[in-house]
Amino acid sequence: MGVYEILIFIGMCILSYLLGGVSIARLITKKESVGGIKTQGSGNPGTMNMLRTHGIVLGLFTLMCDALKGVIPSLFGLLFFSEFCDVKIGYIALYAFGLCAVIGHIYPIYYKFKGGKGIATTFGIFMVADPIGSLIVFGIMFLTLFVIKIGSVVSLLFITIMTTVQLFKLVMDGNWIAIVLMIIMVVLDVYAHRQNLSRLVDNKENPADLQAGIKKDIDRLKSKKKQKEQDEE
């Protein structure tokens, strides 16, 4: 890489971290109570807690937005550096910028370095690295969540499967730097789940019931409809 590419690489690492630190769950729930989502449910500003406390629609919306924090920088890294350097550096940039976004999500400078668990952002990164594989594994894990109702297990299963698949691909390409970056990213995700793992061992993990989330959305719609009818009377 030349000086120009190196400066862009460094700048994108910083921007990726700052983007990763934006908490969608906090922004959505900011007006509801003091502290927003941090005072609701498990207190984690992520997809599973939004699903438990606000229903499946806002849960999936949070997932999509947090995933985009991984998609945007990693996609830029892959496309730009593959074009102006080579594909191997493109994948290094993909995982470098993705890692910075995950660090921002878990340790955001905006919220005293207290953020989420990083899974949704990691999902976005894997979507760039392997769109079809990520969607297939996500679909399987989504159905699995209906059965076991433990979000942390499903989340960790997803990143384990995707990491294994990508590991084979990167080893075949001899891209050892990208492998190291990906492993650091996944280790951070697992470390962020240390309390979940402790609760799993004690059989006290918080459930993520999709059926209950759907019921919350239905009840919210009924409540809004009833309020609208009362206002019209």
C-alpha positions as CSV (number, residue, x, y, z in Angstrom):
1,M,0.0,0.0,0.0
2,G,1.1,3.5,-0.7
3,V,0.9,6.5,1.7
4,Y,-2.5,7.5,0.4
5,E,-4.0,4.0,1.0
6,I,-2.3,3.8,4.5
7,L,-3.9,7.1,5.5
8,I,-7.3,6.0,4.3
9,F,-6.8,2.7,6.2
10,I,-6.1,4.5,9.4
11,G,-8.9,7.0,8.9
12,M,-11.4,4.2,8.3
13,C,-10.3,2.3,11.4
14,I,-11.2,5.5,13.4
15,L,-14.5,6.1,11.6
16,S,-15.5,2.4,11.9
17,Y,-15.0,2.6,15.7
18,L,-17.0,5.8,15.9
19,L,-19.8,4.3,13.8
20,G,-19.8,1.1,15.8
21,G,-20.3,3.2,19.0
22,V,-23.7,4.5,17.9
23,S,-26.3,2.7,20.0
24,I,-29.6,2.3,18.1
25,A,-31.3,0.7,21.1
26,R,-30.4,3.7,23.2
27,L,-31.7,6.1,20.6
28,I,-35.0,4.3,20.2
29,T,-35.7,4.1,23.9
30,K,-34.2,7.5,24.9
31,K,-37.5,9.2,25.6
32,E,-39.2,6.3,27.4
33,S,-37.4,6.5,30.8
34,V,-34.2,7.8,32.4
35,G,-31.5,5.6,31.0
36,G,-33.7,4.1,28.3
37,I,-32.9,0.5,27.4
38,K,-30.1,0.4,30.1
39,T,-32.8,0.4,32.8
40,Q,-35.1,-2.1,31.0
41,G,-34.9,-5.9,31.0
42,S,-31.3,-7.1,31.2
43,G,-30.0,-3.6,30.6
44,N,-28.1,-4.7,27.5
45,P,-28.6,-2.2,24.5
46,G,-28.9,-5.0,21.9
47,T,-31.2,-7.0,19.8
48,M,-32.2,-9.7,22.4
49,N,-33.1,-7.2,25.1
50,M,-35.0,-5.0,22.7
51,L,-36.9,-8.1,21.6
52,R,-37.8,-9.0,25.2
53,T,-38.8,-5.5,26.3
54,H,-40.2,-4.0,23.1
55,G,-41.3,-6.8,20.8
56,I,-39.9,-8.5,17.7
57,V,-40.4,-5.6,15.3
58,L,-38.1,-3.2,17.3
59,G,-35.8,-6.2,18.1
60,L,-35.3,-6.9,14.4
61,F,-35.0,-3.2,13.6
62,T,-32.2,-3.0,16.2
63,L,-30.5,-6.1,14.7
64,M,-30.6,-4.6,11.2
65,C,-29.2,-1.2,12.2
66,D,-26.5,-2.8,14.4
67,A,-25.6,-5.1,11.5
68,L,-25.3,-2.1,9.1
69,K,-22.6,-0.8,11.5
70,G,-20.6,-3.8,10.4
71,V,-21.7,-3.9,6.8
72,I,-20.8,-0.3,5.9
73,P,-17.1,-0.1,6.9
74,S,-16.2,-3.7,6.0
75,L,-17.9,-3.5,2.6
76,F,-16.0,-0.3,1.9
77,G,-12.7,-2.0,3.0
78,L,-13.3,-5.0,0.8
79,L,-14.3,-3.0,-2.3
80,F,-11.8,-0.1,-2.1
81,F,-8.7,-2.0,-1.1
82,S,-9.4,-4.9,-3.5
83,E,-9.7,-2.4,-6.3
84,F,-6.6,-0.2,-5.5
85,C,-4.4,-2.9,-3.9
86,D,-5.4,-6.6,-4.1
87,V,-8.1,-9.0,-2.9
88,K,-6.0,-10.2,0.0
89,I,-5.6,-6.7,1.4
90,G,-9.3,-6.1,0.7
91,Y,-10.1,-8.9,3.1
92,I,-7.6,-7.6,5.7
93,A,-9.4,-4.2,5.4
94,L,-12.8,-6.0,5.7
95,Y,-11.9,-7.6,9.0
96,A,-9.8,-4.6,10.3
97,F,-12.6,-2.1,9.9
98,G,-15.1,-4.7,11.1
99,L,-13.1,-5.3,14.2
100,C,-13.0,-1.6,14.9
101,A,-16.8,-1.4,14.5
102,V,-17.2,-4.3,16.9
103,I,-14.9,-2.6,19.5
104,G,-16.9,0.6,19.1
105,H,-20.1,-1.4,19.7
106,I,-18.8,-3.1,22.8
107,Y,-16.8,-0.2,24.1
108,P,-18.4,3.0,22.8
109,I,-16.7,6.3,23.6
110,Y,-20.1,8.0,23.7
111,Y,-21.4,5.9,26.6
112,K,-18.3,5.6,28.9
113,F,-17.2,2.5,27.1
114,K,-20.2,0.4,28.1
115,G,-22.0,-1.0,25.1
116,G,-23.6,-4.2,23.7
117,K,-22.3,-7.7,22.9
118,G,-21.2,-7.2,19.3
119,I,-23.1,-10.1,17.7
120,A,-25.3,-8.1,15.4
121,T,-22.3,-6.0,14.1
122,T,-20.3,-9.2,13.6
123,F,-23.3,-10.6,11.7
124,G,-23.0,-7.6,9.3
125,I,-19.3,-8.2,8.8
126,F,-19.9,-11.9,8.0
127,M,-22.6,-10.8,5.6
128,V,-20.0,-8.9,3.6
129,A,-17.5,-11.8,3.8
130,D,-20.0,-14.5,2.9
131,P,-23.6,-13.2,2.1
132,I,-25.2,-16.5,1.2
133,G,-23.6,-18.5,4.0
134,S,-24.5,-15.9,6.6
135,L,-28.1,-15.7,5.5
136,I,-28.4,-19.5,5.6
137,V,-26.9,-19.8,9.0
138,F,-28.9,-16.8,10.3
139,G,-32.1,-18.5,9.1
140,I,-31.2,-21.7,10.8
141,M,-30.3,-19.9,14.0
142,F,-33.5,-17.8,13.9
143,L,-35.6,-21.0,13.8
144,T,-33.4,-22.5,16.5
145,L,-34.3,-19.5,18.7
146,F,-38.0,-20.4,18.5
147,V,-37.2,-23.8,20.0
148,I,-34.5,-23.1,22.7
149,K,-35.4,-19.5,23.5
150,I,-31.8,-18.7,24.7
151,G,-30.4,-15.8,22.7
152,S,-26.9,-16.0,23.9
153,V,-26.6,-19.7,22.8
154,V,-27.9,-18.9,19.4
155,S,-25.6,-15.9,19.0
156,L,-22.5,-17.8,20.0
157,L,-23.5,-20.7,17.8
158,F,-23.8,-18.3,14.8
159,I,-20.4,-16.8,15.2
160,T,-18.8,-20.2,15.9
161,I,-20.2,-21.6,12.6
162,M,-19.4,-18.6,10.5
163,T,-15.9,-18.3,12.0
164,T,-15.2,-22.0,11.2
165,V,-16.4,-21.5,7.6
166,Q,-14.4,-18.3,7.1
167,L,-11.3,-19.9,8.7
168,F,-11.1,-22.6,6.0
169,K,-11.5,-20.0,3.3
170,L,-8.8,-17.6,4.7
171,V,-6.4,-20.5,5.3
172,M,-6.8,-21.7,1.7
173,D,-6.0,-18.1,0.6
174,G,-3.1,-17.9,3.0
175,N,-4.5,-14.6,4.5
176,W,-3.1,-15.0,8.0
177,I,-3.5,-11.3,9.0
178,A,-7.2,-11.5,8.2
179,I,-7.4,-14.7,10.2
180,V,-5.9,-13.0,13.3
181,L,-8.2,-10.0,12.9
182,M,-11.3,-12.3,12.6
183,I,-10.3,-14.3,15.7
184,I,-9.7,-11.2,17.8
185,M,-13.1,-10.0,16.8
186,V,-14.8,-13.3,17.8
187,V,-12.9,-13.5,21.0
188,L,-14.2,-10.0,21.9
189,D,-17.7,-11.2,21.2
190,V,-17.3,-14.2,23.4
191,Y,-15.7,-12.2,26.2
192,A,-18.7,-9.7,26.0
193,H,-20.9,-12.7,26.8
194,R,-19.0,-13.8,29.9
195,Q,-21.9,-13.0,32.2
196,N,-24.3,-14.9,29.9
197,L,-22.0,-17.9,30.0
198,S,-22.0,-17.7,33.8
199,R,-25.8,-17.6,33.9
200,L,-26.0,-20.5,31.5
201,V,-23.8,-22.6,33.8
202,D,-26.1,-21.7,36.7
203,N,-29.2,-22.3,34.5
204,K,-30.3,-18.7,35.1
205,E,-29.9,-17.2,31.6
206,N,-32.6,-14.7,30.4
207,P,-34.9,-16.3,27.8
208,A,-35.6,-14.6,24.4
209,D,-39.1,-15.8,23.6
210,L,-40.0,-14.8,20.0
211,Q,-43.7,-15.7,20.5
212,A,-43.8,-13.3,23.5
213,G,-42.1,-10.7,21.3
214,I,-44.8,-11.1,18.7
215,K,-47.5,-10.8,21.3
216,K,-46.0,-7.5,22.5
217,D,-46.3,-6.1,19.0
218,I,-49.9,-7.3,18.7
219,D,-50.8,-5.8,22.1
220,R,-49.1,-2.5,21.1
221,L,-51.2,-2.4,17.9
222,K,-54.4,-3.1,19.7
223,S,-53.6,-0.5,22.3
224,K,-52.9,2.1,19.6
225,K,-56.1,1.2,17.8
226,K,-58.1,1.5,21.0
227,Q,-56.6,4.8,21.8
228,K,-57.3,6.1,18.2
229,E,-61.0,5.0,18.6
230,Q,-61.2,6.8,21.9
231,D,-59.7,10.0,20.4
232,E,-62.3,9.9,17.6
233,E,-65.2,9.6,20.0
